Amino acid sequence: MSLDKDTVARIARLARLKVPEEELEPLAGELSGILAWIEQLNEVDTKNVEPMSSVSDVTLPQREDKVTDGGIAEKILANAPGGAVYIDPSDKSARASLRRALLR
């Protein structure tokens, strides 16, 4: 497939690219070369070729899928607006004092 200058100008317009007039002819030659290479690749028989996601056959290590809070709540809340503080859910006295402060 060979592209001419007018076709490249139309492609550039559709792609919303501003291509100067003097660059259209060389660009047509380059794009025609790319399309010729793609046509050549399409001729290769790939019926018995397995798809692969990588050139090396490596299995990545898996970790246990469990939900955690990251253990850094204090660091996250340090920059929170309004003086937010972290209260450990297992600290019953802190929860009770917070409840009293909220009910005032």
C-alpha positions as CSV (number, residue, x, y, z in Angstrom):
1,M,0.0,0.0,0.0
2,S,1.4,3.4,-1.0
3,L,0.2,6.6,0.5
4,D,0.3,9.9,-1.4
5,K,0.7,13.4,-0.1
6,D,-3.1,14.2,-0.1
7,T,-3.9,11.1,1.9
8,V,-1.2,11.9,4.5
9,A,-2.6,15.5,4.7
10,R,-6.1,14.0,5.3
11,I,-4.8,11.6,8.0
12,A,-3.0,14.5,9.7
13,R,-6.1,16.6,9.7
14,L,-8.2,13.7,11.1
15,A,-5.6,13.2,13.8
16,R,-5.6,16.9,14.5
17,L,-1.9,17.2,13.7
18,K,-0.4,20.2,12.0
19,V,2.0,19.0,9.4
20,P,3.8,21.6,7.2
21,E,3.3,21.2,3.5
22,E,7.0,20.5,2.9
23,E,6.9,17.5,5.3
24,L,4.0,15.7,3.7
25,E,5.9,14.0,0.9
26,P,8.7,12.5,3.2
27,L,6.0,11.5,5.7
28,A,4.1,9.7,3.0
29,G,7.2,7.7,2.1
30,E,7.8,6.8,5.8
31,L,4.2,5.8,6.4
32,S,4.1,3.7,3.2
33,G,7.2,1.9,4.4
34,I,5.6,1.2,7.7
35,L,2.5,-0.1,6.1
36,A,4.6,-2.3,3.7
37,W,6.3,-3.8,6.7
38,I,3.0,-4.5,8.4
39,E,1.7,-6.3,5.3
40,Q,4.9,-8.4,5.4
41,L,4.2,-9.3,9.0
42,N,0.6,-10.3,8.1
43,E,2.0,-13.0,5.8
44,V,3.7,-14.9,8.6
45,D,1.8,-18.0,9.7
46,T,1.1,-17.9,13.4
47,K,-1.5,-20.6,13.7
48,N,0.5,-22.8,16.1
49,V,2.2,-20.1,18.1
50,E,1.1,-19.8,21.7
51,P,0.4,-16.3,23.0
52,M,2.9,-15.0,25.6
53,S,2.9,-12.1,28.0
54,S,6.7,-12.1,28.4
55,V,9.7,-13.4,26.5
56,S,10.9,-15.2,29.6
57,D,8.9,-18.0,31.3
58,V,8.7,-16.6,34.8
59,T,6.0,-17.1,37.4
60,L,5.7,-14.2,39.8
61,P,5.5,-15.1,43.5
62,Q,2.0,-14.8,45.0
63,R,1.3,-13.4,48.4
64,E,-1.6,-14.2,50.7
65,D,-4.6,-12.1,49.9
66,K,-5.7,-10.6,53.2
67,V,-7.0,-7.2,54.1
68,T,-4.9,-5.0,56.4
69,D,-4.9,-1.3,57.3
70,G,-1.2,-1.0,56.6
71,G,-0.4,-0.3,60.2
72,I,0.4,3.4,59.6
73,A,-2.8,5.1,60.5
74,E,-0.9,7.6,62.8
75,K,1.3,8.7,59.9
76,I,-1.6,9.1,57.6
77,L,-3.6,11.1,60.1
78,A,-0.6,13.3,61.0
79,N,-1.4,15.6,58.1
80,A,-5.2,15.5,58.4
81,P,-7.0,18.8,58.8
82,G,-8.8,19.6,62.1
83,G,-6.3,17.8,64.4
84,A,-7.6,14.3,63.5
85,V,-6.1,11.6,65.7
86,Y,-5.9,7.9,65.5
87,I,-7.7,5.9,68.2
88,D,-6.9,2.2,68.4
89,P,-10.1,0.3,68.2
90,S,-9.0,-2.1,71.0
91,D,-8.4,0.8,73.4
92,K,-11.8,0.9,75.2
93,S,-10.9,3.9,77.5
94,A,-9.9,6.0,74.5
95,R,-13.1,5.1,72.7
96,A,-15.2,6.0,75.8
97,S,-13.5,9.4,76.2
98,L,-14.1,10.1,72.5
99,R,-17.7,9.2,72.9
100,R,-18.1,11.5,75.9
101,A,-16.4,14.3,74.0
102,L,-18.7,13.9,71.0
103,L,-21.8,13.9,73.1
104,R,-21.0,17.2,74.7
